[in-house]
Amino acid sequence: MYANSLVELDRAHLIHPVASWRGHEKAGVRLLASAKGATVTDATGRTLVDGFSGLWCVNAGYGHESIVEAASRQMRELPYATGYFGLGSEPAVRLAAALAERSPGDLNHVYFTLGGSDAIDSCVRFIRYYFNAKGEPDRDQFISLEQGYHGSSTVGAGLTALPAFHQGFGLPFPWQHKIASHYPYRNPAGTDDATVIATSVAALRTKVAEIGPERVAAFFAEPIQGSGGVIVPPRGWMKAMRDTCSQLGILFVADEVITGFGRTGPLFACAEDDVVPDLLTVAKGLTSGYVPMGAVFLTDHVYDTIADGAGRSAVGHGFTYSAHPVSAAVGLEVLRLYEEGGLLENGRVMGARLMDGLNSLRDHPLVGDVRGRGMLAAIELVTDKEMKTPLPAAADPSRRIFDRAWDNGLVVRAFAQGAIGYAPPLCCTPEEIDAIVDKTRRVLDLTLEDADVRAAMRQVSRYAV
Ligand code: PLP
């Protein structure tokens, strides 16, 4: 009864992110009631393995008492402190220093936001200010990748390259340009690492030449494209793009909102790629989703150019909740758990187990590609492995596969193109990783029995004969 009335209240009043509003009214909300470790429990008492850490954010896993303690202690002592007027709080200062110490290269300056979208938005504002301060105000053009995701703010959604974020919103803006994704599995130029990297480098050079080399401000990229379908570039891709940006005199922004904080192994994926971006964004794993927080890191030269450009004037960018002390206290404790609590190490071991498990699914007739790094992975389903034919749109993969996994006690991300995404908490046990793989095989077997999928497979084999 209680859950039913909540479903009705949700229908009537709560707008859900990136949902078909009418579709959601029809389907109704699935309420989650509690969670511990890598297990979530819904309002009916069913338990599920959370193979997606909420929204790839609960990297530490659920139910850490020490995080709850850190937040409540801070709430009791000082629940809020503004960063305006030169004021501040101890946890925010300590977190900024701890992050600067651990970040690659000289990304020594941290601006805290509430999440990833406003981190990207802040980045765009800082970059515009930077070039104005440098006396290059015409550098106002931005480039990002097809299939990229950079949040949902008014400007960020135009750097994002997913159609739903553009249609009906008048986006992208004319100053927001795209180049093709590296997408190794489906790269038309070829799938070997060297070709994929060379093609992206050439595409960036061509795009900059087209726009005008003196007009381009920055290139944005995720170390692994998340919302586009967990698309993993070859090793060396980030470095090649970074170096190309340096040669072209444009800023390189690494969007680590998903890949940060142990998701791919280290605290920052860039570190593994031997890359120091000019600016770097994080969120999600920064507080492990327990409270909202994101951040933008600035290298010394970006910070100094803005600081000197502004001189005695204020740099007019700020949020009431920037550097929120409760979020910062949570961030410090989460960082301790990653490092001293062994979560990064466990994530590395479990990430290898996850990749082994998913690779064991390659023999399944529907599995065309398996890709990932650490605890961030995907399998891409096809009806013909040789032709790489995607599942038919009629199979509505994003809905049907999500529902099917859910019914089998597993939470995953099901992408529209028929890929299944995984981002389990770093605290997973070997048994939980194995359960994710076993349940996935069950989902694949059930999908293989769908009439529309079978028809698509028959059609493909008829053409092949
Ligand atoms: N950038 C990337 C790479 C993301 O994956 C996301 C969210 O998933 C964002 C930015 C936006 O973050 P948020 O949803 O916290 O606003």
Boltz pocket constraint, residues with backbone or C-beta under 6 A from the ligand:
constraints:
  - pocket:
      binder: B
      contacts: [[A, 55], [A, 114], [A, 115], [A, 116], [A, 117], [A, 118], [A, 120], [A, 149], [A, 150], [A, 151], [A, 152], [A, 222], [A, 226], [A, 227], [A, 255], [A, 256], [A, 257], [A, 258], [A, 283], [A, 284], [A, 294]]
      max_distance: 6.0
